[in-house]
């Protein structure tokens, strides 16, 4: 897969720092945030290595557009709590073994860890003993994610342990990169981090994603295409979307739509069963996992995009990359009225009352019947991405975080 590496104005081309990027819950280059970060660093003169689980038929060792990739065998997908504990323990061991190889060749000066899980802090602590600098890339609020995933069946001790691991990550990090203001506020309050050690780097689609158009697809005359693109996990609210679609069909008499579910996740089997139980098989289509270019093509062919995450302490504070991708393709959005949904989408979405599936259905139908409003919302979102939220606007904040970590090193360590 070839990725376009764009020259970036204002970058220092003489940087010689070596960076080890670690991601456990996705592979590379499938994790678009880590992909963007790695490519930006390479263009800026950094030597970048990535350790990640293997996916599909990719080789264990590979070099992609200047990034050295080290992969390890993926563990089986966990189905229960103890499965997650096994996955994280196994992954920590495999990543540590690979990091020893990277330390020998090509080496690294900065270890940049993307969570989840926060247990990777133990490896970062080990390397800090040898003078390596640690960047904590805070993708997810793991304690809140745990509660959203397991609810009342979760163990209080595990939740407290996850909070402790997050705090330890914040304490040991030389710099923290976070995705939005809500996460930053929590890092200051719960992690007791000084604000100057935190840099907000939002998720944003790149120019390549924005430029991809749809392929002609078959649709029935007058049919509206509704699209969901992203992880189908138990915290993502796809079951709320299905119940909203059932209300549209059964109570509102709307059968002139097809809902496209793009992605996979641990809740996918449950969602497929629920689709059958609710009598929605004629109205819902599943693509399974597809690459980023295919996601862009599917979204380009959609009329309305949806983000059905329910309100809870995790979703309320989290920025959803799907919303950015919807806006990048100029699509109107229906979402529940959550804090960070409003921060991201602003005027590009109709917001339903949190967790109210009937109101969610009404908002979808309102857009189905109003092409002018669909166009207006879509254009507002696209302009917001182009002017503020695309990766082209976010990468300077990533480099600023690296500039800060370089400024804090000793005179003998700092790049010349």
N, C-alpha and C positions, 0 to 999 in steps of 0.2 A: 504494500500500500504506500502510495506516494503522498506526502503532505507538502503543501506549499509553505516554504519558509520565507517570510517577508522581512525585508530590512526595516529596522526600526530607528527612526530619527532620535538623536540625542543619546544613544547608547555608547558606553565606553567599550571599544573593541579590544582593549588590552587586558581584560580580566583573565586571570589564570586559575581561579578557584575551581576545585573539583567537587562536584555535588553528587551525593547519593540520594535519590528519590525513592521512597518506599511506599507502596500501596498494597494493601492486603485484600480488600473486598472487591477489587476489579482487576482486570488484566490491562496490559498496555499494548497497543495504543487505544483500547476501547474506552478507558476512563478519560473523557474529554478534558476534564479540568487538569489532570496530571499531564496529559498530552500538551495542552496549551502552555503549562508552566515549563515543561521540559524544552519545548521548541523555542520559547522566549529566551530561556537561559542559554541555549546553544547559540542563538543568533547574537546574544550579548557577549559571547566569548567564554562562557563557562564550559567545562567538560562535564557531561551529565551521564550518570549511570542510573538505571531503574531496576529495582527488584520487585517482582509481582508474581502472582499465580499464573499458570499457563491456562490458555483457553483455546479451544478448537485444535488445529493441527500446527500451531506455531512452534518453531524450534525453541530449545532451552536457552540458546544464546543467539542473539541477533543484534544487528546495528541498523537502526531506522533513522534516517535523516540526521545522522550525527549523534544519536543517543544509543548508548550501549544498554541492551536489555538482557537481564538475567531472570529466567523464569524457573519456577519449581512446580512439581505436580500439585494440582489443585486437590484439596480434600473433598470428600463427599459432602454434598449440600446438607447442612444440619436440619433436622426436623423437630428436635426438642432442645431444651435448655442445655443439657449435658453435651449435646452435639456441638453447640456453639463453643462451649468450654474446650472441647477437644480440638475444634477447628482453630481456635486462637492459640492454644498451646502448640499445636503442630506447626502452624504458620510462623509463630515466633521462632521456633527452632530452625525451620527451613530458611527463613529470611536471615537469621543470624549466620548460618553456615554460608549462605551466598555472600553476605556482607564481608566475611573473612576473605573470600576469593576476590571481591572488589577491592578490599584494602590492600591486597598484594599487587593487583593490576586491574584497573589503572590508578587505584587509590582514590581517596576522597578527603576533603577538608571540612565539608558541611554535610550533615545528615538531615534530610528534609523528610519528615514523617507525616503522611496523610492518614488521619484516623477515619473510620474506625478500623481496628479496636485501639483503645488507649494503652493496651498492654505493651505496645511497641516502645513505650517510654523506658522500659528496662534496658533495651538494647541501646537506646540513645544515651542513657546514663552511663553504660559501660564505655561507650566511645568518648564521652566527655572526659573520662579519666585520662584519655590520651590526647586531649587538646582539641577534639573535634567540636565544631559549633553545631547547635541543635535548633532547627526550625520546626515548630509544631504547627502543622497545617490542619486547622480545626474544621473539618467538613461537617461533622454531625455531633449533636448533643447526645452522647451515648447513654447516659443515665435516663434521659427522657425517652430516647428511642427504645430502650429496654422496657420501660413502663408502657409505651404505646404498643409494643409488640406482645407483651405477656400479660399486661393488665393485672388483675387481682391474683392471677396464678403465679406472679413473680415473687421472688424472695427479697425481703427487705434488706438482708445482709448483702445480697449481690448488688442491689441498687447502691448501697453505701460504698461498696468496694469500687463500683464504677465511678462514683463521684470522687473518691480518693485518687483513682488513677488519672482522672481528668485534672484534678488539682495538682498532682505530682507532675504531669506533663506541662502545665502552665508554669509551675515553679522552676523546673529545670530548663525550660526553653530559653534560648538566647533571644529569639524573636518568635512571635505568634502571628500566623496569618489566619484570618477568619473571614467568613463569607458575608457578614452583614452586621449592622449596628446592634441588633438584638443579641447576637453571639458575643460581641465585644462587651456589651453591658454585663452579661453573665460572667464572662471571664474576669472582669474587674471585681464584680460582687462576690462570686463564689470562689474564684481562683486567686483573688487578692493580687491581681496583676496591675502594674502601673500602665496607664493608657499609652505611654510612649513606646512600650514594648509590643504593641498590637497594631497590625496593619490590616485594613479591610481590603480584600481582593475578591470582588464579586464574581460569581459564575457568569460567563457571557459567551454566546456563540461566536465563532470566528468567521472571517470573510468567506471561507470556502463553504461553510454550512449555509450562510446567508444566500450565496449565489446559486445553489442547486435548485433546479426547477422540478416540477412533477413530471412523471411520465403519464401519457394518456391512459386512463383506466376506464373500465366499464362501470357505468352507473345507470340506474333506471331513470327515466325521464321524470324530472321534478324531485328527485331524491336528494336529501341533504346528507352530506358526509360529516359526521361528528368524530373527532379523533382524540384519543388519549395516547400519549407517548411517554414511556418511562418505566420505572421499576413497578412490578405488580407485587408489592409486599403487603403484609397485614396492616401496616400503618398508613398505606397510601390511599385508602378510601375508595377503591374501585367498586366495592360492594355498595357503597352509597350511590355511585353512578348507575349501577345496574338497577337499583330500586327506583331511581329517578326515571330511567328508561321504561321500567314497568309501569310507572304512574302515567307516563306519556302515552303508552299504548293502551293500557286498560281503562284509565280514567279520563284522558284527554282525547282519545281517539286518533292519535297520531301514529301513522304507520309509514310515513314518507321519509324515512331516514335509515341510514346504516351507520352504526358506531364501530369504528376501527380501533381495536386495542393493540397498540404497538409496544412490544416489550415482553419480558418474562420476570419471574421472581418466585419466591417460595409460596406465595398465595395463589399462583396461577391455577393449580388443580382445583382449588376451592372455587375460584371465580368461574372456571369452565363448568363445574357442576351446578353452581348457582344460576348460570345463564340458562341451562336446561330446565332447572326447577321453576324458574320464573317465566318460562315460555318465550325466551328472547332469542332463540337460535337463528331466527330469520333476520334479526336486527343487529346482531353482534358478530364481528369477524375478528379472529385472532391471527396476528402475524408471527408470534414468537419473537425471539431475539433477532434483531437486524442491526447492521452497522450504521454509523452516523449518517452516511450519505443516503442510505435507504430511509432513515427516519426523516431526513429533510425532504425527500421526495414524497413520502406519505403525507407529511404536514402540508406541503405545497398544494396537494390535491384536495385538502379538507376545506370545509366551509366554516366550521366552528370547532374550537378546541376546548377541552375541559380539564380542570384541575380539581378533583373532588376530595382532596385531603380534608378530613374532619378536624374540627378544633380540638386541640389538646396541647399540653405544654411543649411537646416536640414540634408539631406542625406549625403552631402559632409563631414560633421564633425562626423557622427554617426558610431559606430561600430555595425554591424549586427550580431547577434548571429547565424543566419542561416549560415553565411560563416564559422564560427568556427565549426558548426555541420557538414557541408559538408566536411570540411578538416578532422575532426575526423573520418569520415567514409571512408576516402581515395578516395574522388570523385573529379574529375576535375570540375572547375567552369567557367562559363561565367558570366561576370558582366560588368556594365559600369565602365569606368575608373574614379573612385572617390578617393579622397585622402585617406580616412580611409579604403576603400576596398583594396587599394594597401598595406597599412600598415598591414592589417590583413592577406591577402592571399599571398602577395608577388608572388613567382613563381608558386603558385598552381592554377592560373587562367589565362584565356585569357580575356583581357580587350578590350571592344568595345568603340568606341568614345561615349562620354556622350550623351544620349538621341537619338542616331542614331539606329533606329530599324533594318535597313537593315544591318548595320555592326554587330549588335547583332546576327541577323539570320546567317550571314556568319560565325561568330565565333562558333556558335552551330554546323553548318554543318561541319566545319573544324574538330571539335572533333568527330563528328559522323563517319567521314571517316578515322580517324587516331587513332586506338586503342593503338598504342605505345605512342603517345602523351598523351592520356587519362591516361594511367598507370603512366607515368612519372609525370604528374601534380598531380595526386592523391597521389602518394607516397611522393612528396615534401610537400604537405599539411599535410599529416598524421605525418610525421616526425616533422614538425613545431609544431603541437599540442602536440605531445609526449614530445618534448624537451623544450617547452617554454610557450605554450598558454593554456594548459588544466587547469582545476580548481586546480589540485594538485600543480601547479606552482603559481597560483594566490592567494590562500588562505593566504599565509604568508603576503601579502600586506594588506589584510583585518585585520589581527591580529596586524600588525604594526600600523594601524590607531587606533585601540583600545588601544594599548600600549601608543600611544601619548596622547589620551584623558584621560587615567588613570594617566599619569605623570603630567597632568595639574590640577588634582583635589587637594583639600586641604589635609594635612596630615591625618586628621581624616576621610576623605572620601575614600582615596586610598585603594585598596585591599591589605591585608597583605600577 
